[in-house]
Amino acid sequence: MRLLPPPAAASWIHRGARDGFEVAFFATWAAGARLRGHTTANESGSLWSVVYDVAVDAAWRTLAVSATTATAAGVREVRLRRDEGDRWTVDGEHRPELDGCVDVDLESSAVTNTLPLHRLDILAGASVDVPAAFIRADDLRVERLEQRYSLVEAGPQRVLVHYESSTFDVACELVFDGAGLVLDYPGIAVRQA
């Protein structure tokens, strides 16, 4: 499966689990890419806003992440780094439970689902486990997220993936565009632009 480069910008409406809006900006170069964005939401009366900056290498493996959240309780920041041995630090402290993860996943974002799609060369019917360092939106807690991607079909304009997470006991079909950006994440987000 060969994906197109991402556009300069994209946006999503979050609905279902939360009401909100997300915008992301992309910059790519030979050594990697950078995803910068901002997402805001009202989730069951809890209001939050998250600004993120994710740097990936040429194989779309996460290198570094910074995220800042604003809530009624105040502003918090977190910084993550992954080294070449897939060991992670959170705010400079080694987090062994995250070791082996290659991706970051932001609870507040539809865009981070593109990371494994750009990296994995999976055939229709095949499944790949892609655990991620998961960042909670409200307080920026970081935990391990177990997830699996199974390619259902891939065309030049549309990619369909069966997504499962044993961490959250969820399974659904994710629809991506030809650049690997989510078009429809049931109960979470729909691509706007």
C-alpha positions in Angstrom: 0.0 0.0 0.0 1.5 3.3 -1.1 0.1 6.5 0.4 0.2 10.0 -1.0 2.0 12.8 0.9 -0.3 14.5 3.4 -1.8 17.9 2.4 -0.6 21.1 4.0 -3.5 21.2 6.3 -6.6 19.2 7.3 -9.5 19.5 9.8 -12.0 17.3 11.5 -15.3 17.7 13.4 -15.3 15.6 16.5 -18.7 14.2 17.4 -20.1 11.3 19.3 -17.7 10.8 22.2 -17.1 14.6 22.2 -18.1 17.7 20.4 -15.2 19.7 19.0 -13.0 20.7 16.2 -9.4 19.8 15.2 -7.0 21.4 12.7 -3.6 19.9 11.7 -0.7 21.2 9.6 1.9 19.0 7.9 5.4 19.5 6.8 7.4 16.7 5.2 11.1 16.5 4.2 13.5 13.7 3.3 14.4 13.0 7.0 10.8 12.9 8.2 7.7 14.9 8.9 6.1 17.2 11.4 2.4 17.2 12.4 1.3 20.3 14.3 -2.3 20.9 15.4 -4.9 22.1 17.8 -8.0 20.4 19.0 -10.8 21.6 21.3 -13.7 19.7 22.8 -16.6 19.5 25.1 -16.7 16.0 26.4 -19.7 15.4 28.7 -19.4 18.9 30.1 -15.6 18.8 30.5 -14.0 21.4 28.3 -10.4 21.2 27.0 -8.0 22.4 24.4 -4.8 20.6 23.3 -2.0 21.9 21.1 0.4 19.2 19.8 3.6 18.9 17.8 4.7 15.5 16.6 8.0 14.8 14.8 8.4 11.6 12.9 11.4 10.1 11.0 11.3 9.1 7.3 9.6 5.8 8.2 6.9 7.7 10.1 8.2 6.4 13.5 7.6 9.0 16.3 10.7 10.8 17.5 9.4 13.5 19.7 6.1 14.9 20.9 5.0 18.0 22.9 1.5 18.6 24.0 -0.1 21.3 26.0 -3.6 21.1 27.4 -5.8 23.9 28.8 -8.7 23.0 31.1 -10.6 24.7 33.9 -7.9 23.3 36.2 -5.1 25.1 34.4 -2.5 24.5 31.7 -0.3 21.4 31.6 2.5 20.3 29.3 4.1 16.9 28.5 7.1 16.0 26.3 7.8 12.5 25.0 10.8 11.1 23.2 11.4 7.7 21.6 15.0 6.5 21.0 16.3 4.1 18.3 15.7 1.2 20.6 12.0 2.1 21.0 12.5 3.2 24.6 10.4 6.2 25.7 10.9 9.0 28.1 8.1 11.2 29.4 9.3 14.6 30.7 12.8 13.2 30.8 12.0 10.0 32.8 12.2 6.6 31.2 8.8 4.8 31.1 9.6 1.1 30.6 5.9 0.2 30.1 6.0 2.2 26.8 9.1 0.4 25.5 8.4 -1.2 22.2 5.9 1.4 21.1 6.7 3.2 17.8 3.7 5.5 17.6 2.1 8.2 19.7 -1.7 8.4 19.9 -3.5 11.5 21.2 -6.9 10.9 22.7 -7.9 14.4 21.5 -6.8 13.8 17.8 -7.9 12.0 14.7 -4.6 12.7 13.0 -2.4 10.4 14.9 -4.1 7.4 13.3 -2.1 8.2 10.2 1.2 7.3 11.7 1.0 3.5 11.5 -0.7 3.6 8.1 2.3 5.5 6.6 4.8 3.0 8.1 3.1 -0.3 7.7 3.1 -2.4 4.6 0.1 -4.6 5.3 -1.8 -6.6 2.8 -5.5 -7.0 2.6 -6.6 -9.4 5.3 -3.4 -9.1 7.3 -3.3 -7.7 10.8 -0.5 -5.8 12.6 -0.2 -5.0 16.3 0.8 -1.3 16.7 1.0 -0.4 20.4 1.3 3.3 21.1 2.2 5.8 23.8 -1.3 7.2 24.5 -1.7 10.7 25.8 -5.0 11.6 27.6 -6.5 14.9 26.6 -7.6 16.3 29.9 -4.5 15.8 32.1 -1.9 14.5 29.6 -1.4 11.2 31.4 0.6 8.8 29.3 -0.1 5.1 29.1 0.4 2.2 26.8 -2.4 1.6 24.2 -2.7 -1.8 22.7 -4.1 -1.6 19.2 -4.3 -3.6 16.0 -4.8 -2.5 12.4 -6.2 -4.9 9.8 -6.3 -3.8 6.1 -9.7 -4.5 4.6 -9.1 -2.7 1.3 -6.8 -0.1 -0.2 -7.4 2.0 -3.3 -5.8 5.2 -4.5 -8.4 7.5 -2.9 -9.7 5.3 0.0 -8.2 2.9 2.5 -10.5 0.9 4.8 -8.9 -0.5 8.0 -10.5 -2.6 10.8 -9.3 -1.1 14.1 -9.2 -2.9 17.4 -8.0 -1.8 20.8 -8.0 -4.3 23.7 -7.1 -1.4 26.0 -10.5 0.2 25.4 -12.4 -2.9 24.3 -13.3 -1.2 21.0 -13.5 -2.3 17.3 -14.6 -0.3 14.3 -13.9 0.3 10.6 -11.7 3.4 10.0 -12.0 5.1 6.6 -8.8 6.9 5.4 -8.1 9.0 2.3 -5.3 8.3 -0.1 -2.8 10.2 2.1 -3.7 8.1 5.1 -5.7 10.7 7.0 -8.9 9.7 8.7 -12.1 10.5 6.8 -14.5 8.8 9.2 -13.7 7.5 12.7 -17.1 6.2 13.9 -18.2 7.9 17.1 -15.1 10.1 17.2 -14.4 12.3 14.1 -15.3 13.1 10.5 -13.0 14.9 8.1 -14.1 18.4 7.4 -11.4 19.7 5.0 
